[in-house]
Amino acid sequence: MMVPKRRPQKNQNAGKEASQPKFPSARYFQIHFQHMESQLDLTHRSLEALQQQMAELQARFGNAHTGPDFSKTEE
């Protein structure tokens, strides 16, 4: 009995994979970096605000509330 030879099946996804780029588009990176830049700017402004608040608190309270003095040892 003779078995007919099968034709090799074409991979239907092979053509789609070859046509798609391996890396995201330039627009993707533009949006990503714009978002990162806005987050960095927000973080920078928040840090400046916190530094200003700390300076105001230190000016207001002086050295009175700097914490316990551990330089003296108990005997």
Rosetta blueprint (number, residue, H / E / L):
1 M L
2 M L
3 V L
4 P L
5 K L
6 R L
7 R L
8 P L
9 Q L
10 K L
11 N L
12 Q H
13 N H
14 A H
15 G H
16 K H
17 E H
18 A H
19 S H
20 Q L
21 P L
22 K L
23 F L
24 P L
25 S L
26 A H
27 R H
28 Y H
29 F H
30 Q H
31 I H
32 H H
33 F H
34 Q H
35 H H
36 M H
37 E H
38 S H
39 Q H
40 L H
41 D H
42 L H
43 T H
44 H H
45 R H
46 S H
47 L H
48 E H
49 A H
50 L H
51 Q H
52 Q H
53 Q H
54 M H
55 A H
56 E H
57 L H
58 Q H
59 A H
60 R H
61 F H
62 G L
63 N L
64 A L
65 H L
66 T L
67 G L
68 P L
69 D L
70 F L
71 S L
72 K L
73 T L
74 E L
75 E L
